[in-house]
Amino acid sequence: MPPTEPVAHGAHGGSAAPIPTVLDRLLEIGELFQHDMARAFEGTSLTPARVRVLWELSHAGPMTQQALATRLEVSARNITGLVDALEDGGHVARSPHPTDRRATIVSLTAQARRRMREMQREHAELTADLLGAVDPADRSALERGVDAIAARLRELVAADVAARAAREAAGA
C-alpha cells in the first residue's frame, strides 16, 4: 500500500488539502531557487550549468577540463560545450597545460572574477536575509538539520548509484 500524506481535517470533520511535508517544502525551495536564478541571468548567456562551472572555478581556481568534468560529475563532451559557451561569452579563457600538451587549463577572465565576487556578495546577502526569517534561537538547529538532511540525501544518492552500477555489471 502506498504511503499516505498527513491530512488536515476541517472543523466539520471533512478532509482538507494534504499538509505539506518537509520534502514538499524542500522541493518548493529548490524550485524557487531555480526560478530566482533563471530570472537573475535572464538576457545573459549564463545558464545554471554554466554558473556551476564559474562557481567551481571561482572556488577551486584554474584547472583542466577533465578535472572540471570530474568535479561537476559531467561528461568530457558536456564540459567542452559548457567551456566553449563560457569562452565565447568572455567568462573563461583556455591556456595550454604547462606539462601536459594534451590538456588545457580553464580559468576565469577578469570580468568573470568580478562577476563571481558580486555573486558571492549577493549569495551572502541572500543567506543573511533568509536566515533573518528564522528566530535566532532556532538558527543553529536549522543549520544542523539542513546539514543532516543534505548528508543523508548524499548517502541515498551514492547508494542508488552503487546499486545501479551493480545491476548493470550483473546484467553485462
Disulfide bonds with the S-S distance in Angstrom:
none
